[in-house]
Amino acid sequence: MTRSPDQAFTQEAAPPRRAALAIASVLTALVLVVLDASIVNVALPTLSRALQVTAAASVLVVTAYQAALVMALLPCAALGERLGYRRVFIGGVMVFTLASGLCAAAPTLPWLVGARFLQGLGAASVMALGVALLRTVVPADRLGAAIGWNALVVALTSAAGPTVGATILSLGAWPWLFAVNLPLGLMVLGAALALPDRAGSARPPNWGSMALNMLAFGLLIAGVEALTRFPDLAVLLLVGGALSLIVLIRREASKPAPLIPLDLLGDRSFRLSVLASICCFTGQAAGLVVLPFYLQHTVGLSPFRPDSTSRPGR
């Protein structure tokens, strides 16, 4: 029976210890990027006081990370297919780790927002290529289990994020929220050397479609962000984002491997599942951003202990 290259790597080229190290690198990187999506929420009131900005302005710390993640997710997946999964994955972890150091050293809000955007770009490669890399490490009959590990890590890390953030704030200043990523990021980079180094498809990257994808989602997110404060500008941004998305879809529709998998969205059950997931995650994310301000500013609780008042400036 002929084996696929992925199975050959798992069964012949990769000893169990190396395979375990490769799996650990992917799942640990996933922990880092998911944790950074939720760990900051509980610290927004603290960041607002420490950086002397309004509560609305401090939310940009979350928006910048999420926006970069959405903008770069599909381009990172396409780059991984063409340049090699491990290469793009390691590059993303390097960017994420470097940006974490810049976040920890941020003296002002614009610096922190810029570093968070860079952090989100690095995180996109981990989110886009995690399952693909696991597929190259585990046997075909264990692929379902590997996808389960991926989902479990995302769920547990998302739930633990606010608690981890509150614990760090109770022990130190807010830069430690990002500084803790540095040793873990270096560990992931070391363990990632155990991942299989496979060549990509060698097809030239479709830079035009990638740029359109980032422009479309960037304009749409910026438009929603500006809707309440600058409605006229927001309308222009949303229209520009919608037009960019239409151009991207028309450009990719006839390609055998489009950047956006429109054929999947053609299935009604899949399409409804995607819409339900978007609504669910949107509501959850909005609650996680709003609740820390209510609990700390209005109720007077600290980030970690419900029986004490929050300490300004901490």
N, C-alpha and C positions, 0 to 999 in steps of 0.2 A: 504493500500500500504506500502510495506517495504521501509524504508529509509536507505540510506547508512550512515556509521558513520560520514562522513564529513557533510552531511545534518543535522544529529542529533545534532552535535555540534553547527552549525550555528543557528538552529531554537530553540533549547531548552537550551543548556548549556551556550551559549554566549549571554549576553545582547548586545544591539546595541552599547553601549559605549565601551564594551570590544572588540567587533569585530572591531570597528573603530580604537581602540588603536593598535590592532594586525596588521591591514592593514597599519597603519602609521609606525609601526616599520619596516615592510618589505620594504615599499617604501622609507623610509628615509635611511635605510641601502643600498638600491640600489643606491640612490643619492650619498652616500659617496664613494662607490666603483667605480662607473662610473666617478664621478668627479675626483677622484684621477688618473684615467687613462688618463685624458686630461688636468688637471689643471697644471701639471708640464711642459708640452710642451713649453709654453710661457716663462717658467723660466729657460730653459736649458742654454741660454747664461749667465744669471745671476749666475747660479750654476757653470758654467765653470770658470767665473772670481773669484767668492768667494772661491771656493775650489782649484783654481789654477791648473786646469786640461785642457786638450785639449777639443775642441768641440766634437770630436768623442768619447772621454771617457765619457763625460757627458751624452751621449745618453744611456749609460748603466743604468741610473736611470729609464728610460722608459722601456728598454728591460727587466730588472730584474722583474718589476711588471707584464708586459704582459706575460713573460715566465712562471712565477709561476702560473698565472691565467690559462693559457692553460694546464699546466702540472697537475694541481690539480682539474680541473673542473669535469671531469668524476669520479675520485675517490671520490670527495666530494658528488656527486650525489648518488653513490653507498653506501657510508657510511650513508647518510641521510636515505636511504631506509631501511638499516639494523639496525641502531642504533636509529632512530627517527629523524624527520626533525628538530624539535625545538632544540634538543640537539646539533646537528651538526651546525645549524645556529648560535646559541648563542656562541658556541665555536669559530666559524669563526669570528664573530664580536669582540669577546674578543681579538683574535690574531691580527685582523686588527687595533683595537684601541691601543693595546700595541705597535705594530710596528710603528704606527703613531707617538707616543711619542719618539721612538728610532730614527725615521727619523728627527724629529725636533731637537734632541740633537746631530745629527751626526757631528763630527768634520772633518771627511775625506770622500773622495769618496767611498772607500771600505766599510766603515761603512754604508753609505747611501745606497749603492747598496744592501748590505745584508739585511738592514731593509726594503727596498722596496720589496725584494723577499719575505720576511716574510709577508709583507703587502698583496702581491698578493695571498699568500696561504690562508690568511683569507678571502680575497675578493672572492675567488673561491666558498666558501660555500654559500655566499649570491647570487651569480649569478646562481649557480646550483640549489638552493632550493627555490628561491623567488616565482616562479609561483606555485610550489608544496604547499608551505605554504599558499598562497592566496587561493588555491583550498580548503583548510581545513577550511577557514574562511567564504567565501561567499557561498550563495546557488548555486546549480547547474545551475540555469537559469541566474546567474550573472557571470558565469565563463568567458564568452567572454568579458564582461566589465572589469573584473579583469586583463585579459591578455592585454587589451587595455591600462589600467592604467600603467601596467608594461612597455609596449612599449613606451608610452608617456613620462614616467619618464626618460627612457634611452635616448630618442631622445633629449628632452629638456636639460637634464644635459650634454650630449655630446656637444651640441651647446653652452651652457653657460660656459663650462669649461675654455676655454681660457680667456674669459672676467673676470670670477671670479679670475683666477690666476693673471691676470694683475692688477686687483683692489687691491688684497692683496699685491702685490709687490709695488704698488704705495703708500701704507700706512705703510708698514713695511718690515722687512727683510725676506729672503726666508724661514727660519724655520716656519714661520706662515702658510705657505702653508699646512703643516702637523699638526701643533698645533691646527688648527681649527677643526680637526677631533675629538679631545679628548672629548669636552663636548657633541658633537653630538653622538659620539659612546656610551658614558655613557647613554644618553637619549634613544638610541635604545635598549640598554641592559635592561633598566628599562621597556620600553614598550613591549619588547619581552616576558615578563612574561605573557602577555595576550594571547599569541599563544597557541593553543591546544597542550598538552603534550601527544603525542601518542607513544606507543611502536613501534619499528621497526619490521621487519620481523623475527628477532631473528636468521637469518641465519648467520653463521660466515663470516666476511668480506674476500673477496678474495685478500689477501695481495699480492700474487705473481703477479696477473694481474694488480693491482694498481701500483706496483713497475715498471712493464714493461711499463705501460702507461706513467708514469712520466719519465722513462729513455728514451723512444722513443722520446717524444716531447722535452725533455730537450736537447738531443743530436742533434736533427734536428735544433732547434733554435740556439744552440751554433755553429753548423756548418755553418749556414747562417751568423751568426755574425762574424765568423772568416774568411769568404771566401776571402775578399779582402786583409787582412793582413797576414794570415797564410794559404795559399791555401792547402798545403799538410795536415796539421792538420784538416782543414775544410773537406776535402774529407773523412778522417777517421771518423770524427764525423758524417757526413751525412750517410755514409755506416753503421756505428754502429746504428744510429737512424732508418734507413730503416729496418735493420735486426731485431731490437727489435720490430718494428711495425709489421713485418711479423709474428714473433713468437707470439705476442699478439693476432693477428687476428686468427691464427691457433688454439691457445689455447682457444679462446672464441667462435669460430664458432659453436661448437656443443652444447653450453649451452643454456638453455631456456631463460635466462635473461642475455645476454652478456653485458660486460662493454661498448663496442662499438656497436651501433645498426646497424649492417651491413644489416639487412633486409630492413631498411628504405632507405639505400643508393642504394639498388637494384632497386628502382623506378626511372626511367629516369628523370622525371620532378623534383622530390625531389633532386636528385643528381646534376642536373644542377643549381637548385636554391641555393644549398649549395656552389657550386663552384663560382657562381656569387656573392654571399654574401662575400665569402673569398676575391675575387678580389676587390670588392668595399671597404671593410673595410681596406684591405692592402694599397690601393691607398690613401684613406682618412688619415690613420694613418701616412703614409710616408710624406704627405703634411703638416700635423700638426706638425711633428718633424722638417722639413726643413725650413718652413716659418719663424719661430721666429729668426733663425740665419740670414736669408737673410734680414729680415726687421730691425733687431737690429744692426747687424754687417755691412752690406753693405749699407743699406739705412740710417741708423743712427737714427731710431725711438726708442722711449722708449717703455717699455712693455704696457703702458696704454695710453699715450697721443701722437697722431701722429704729434703734432706740436712742439715737443721738442726732443732733442737728448737724447739717453739713458745715464744713469749715471753709469760709471764703478764702480764695487765693490758693488753696491746696492743689 
